[in-house]
């Protein structure tokens, strides 16, 4: 991103042209929006859940055993915005338990 601000003088076109050249030659980087999510899952389905989450390339995966519910763990992670719906559908299809999803 380039911002050109000129309060005095007529150099806006000159600065704008230089900024445009810099942007043309600069490497690009794709930035994807991440959605923080959580899933309540029984302990015996953690292996299935982790396998599915790895196939969706989730980031910052954390697990909390202290949920106040017997044999239930909370797994939190970040996933690409465009993969959220597909991830939920895949997890529901591959887990026999009713999963509870949280989006932040």
Backbone torsions as a table, in degrees:
resi	resn	phi	psi	omega
1	UNK	NA	138.9	178.5
2	UNK	-130.2	134.7	176.1
3	UNK	-122.5	127.5	178.2
4	UNK	-115.3	121.2	177.9
5	UNK	-125.8	123.0	176.5
6	UNK	-129.6	120.3	178.0
7	UNK	-88.4	-32.1	-177.9
8	UNK	-131.7	149.4	173.5
9	UNK	91.0	173.6	-175.3
10	UNK	-112.6	32.4	-176.1
11	UNK	-93.4	9.9	-178.2
12	UNK	-59.6	-43.5	179.9
13	UNK	-64.6	-39.3	179.4
14	UNK	-64.9	-48.6	178.7
15	UNK	-64.0	-40.8	179.2
16	UNK	-62.6	-38.9	178.3
17	UNK	-65.4	-42.2	178.1
18	UNK	-64.7	-43.3	178.8
19	UNK	-61.5	-41.3	179.0
20	UNK	-62.4	-43.1	178.0
21	UNK	-62.4	-42.5	179.0
22	UNK	-60.4	-43.6	-179.2
23	UNK	-67.3	-34.5	178.6
24	UNK	-65.0	-36.6	-176.4
25	UNK	-91.4	-9.8	-176.7
26	UNK	-78.3	145.6	174.7
27	UNK	-69.0	149.3	179.4
28	UNK	-101.7	154.1	-179.6
29	UNK	-137.1	122.1	179.1
30	UNK	-80.8	125.5	178.9
31	UNK	-113.4	122.0	179.9
32	UNK	-105.6	140.1	177.1
33	UNK	-72.3	132.0	178.4
34	UNK	-104.6	144.1	177.9
35	UNK	-112.2	121.6	174.5
36	UNK	-75.1	129.1	-178.1
37	UNK	-134.0	164.4	173.8
38	UNK	-143.1	151.9	178.5
39	UNK	-136.6	129.2	170.4
40	UNK	-85.6	126.9	-174.8
41	UNK	-141.8	140.7	175.0
42	UNK	-65.3	149.8	-178.4
43	UNK	-53.8	-39.8	-175.0
44	UNK	-71.8	-9.3	177.0
45	UNK	-105.5	6.0	-178.2
46	UNK	-61.2	-39.5	179.4
47	UNK	-61.5	-44.5	178.2
48	UNK	-63.0	-44.4	-179.2
49	UNK	-61.7	-48.6	-178.7
50	UNK	-61.4	-39.6	178.1
51	UNK	-61.2	-45.4	-179.8
52	UNK	-66.7	-41.3	-179.2
53	UNK	-63.5	-38.0	178.3
54	UNK	-63.6	-34.8	-179.7
55	UNK	-70.4	-17.6	177.0
56	UNK	-100.0	7.0	177.5
57	UNK	52.7	46.9	177.8
58	UNK	-70.9	159.0	-178.9
59	UNK	-122.2	160.4	175.1
60	UNK	53.7	46.4	-179.5
61	UNK	-73.8	130.2	178.2
62	UNK	-135.9	152.5	-178.8
63	UNK	-127.8	137.2	179.2
64	UNK	-125.7	118.5	179.6
65	UNK	-86.2	-16.5	-175.4
66	UNK	-92.6	73.1	-178.5
67	UNK	-99.1	-9.1	-176.3
68	UNK	81.4	5.3	179.2
69	UNK	-121.5	137.0	-178.9
70	UNK	-64.4	132.5	175.0
71	UNK	57.8	26.4	179.5
72	UNK	-121.5	135.7	177.2
73	UNK	-120.7	151.1	175.3
74	UNK	-107.4	123.3	176.7
75	UNK	-111.8	123.3	178.7
76	UNK	-113.2	152.1	-176.3
77	UNK	-167.5	171.4	173.7
78	UNK	-116.7	135.3	-178.9
79	UNK	-132.9	151.3	177.3
80	UNK	-57.3	138.4	-178.1
81	UNK	-53.5	-41.7	-176.0
82	UNK	-76.5	-2.4	179.3
83	UNK	-108.0	-3.4	-172.9
84	UNK	-59.3	-53.1	-175.7
85	UNK	-63.3	-43.8	178.9
86	UNK	-63.8	-39.1	178.2
87	UNK	-62.1	-48.2	179.4
88	UNK	-59.4	-46.2	-179.8
89	UNK	-62.1	-42.4	-179.7
90	UNK	-64.9	-44.3	-180.0
91	UNK	-64.3	-42.0	178.9
92	UNK	-63.3	-37.7	-178.6
93	UNK	-71.7	-29.6	-174.6
94	UNK	-99.8	-3.0	179.5
95	UNK	-120.5	128.6	-178.0
96	UNK	-75.5	-12.5	-177.2
97	UNK	-91.6	148.8	175.0
98	UNK	-73.7	109.5	-178.9
99	UNK	-85.8	146.2	177.4
100	UNK	-112.0	118.6	-177.3
101	UNK	-99.4	145.4	175.2
102	UNK	-128.4	132.3	174.6
103	UNK	-119.0	135.1	-177.4
104	UNK	-99.5	NA	NA
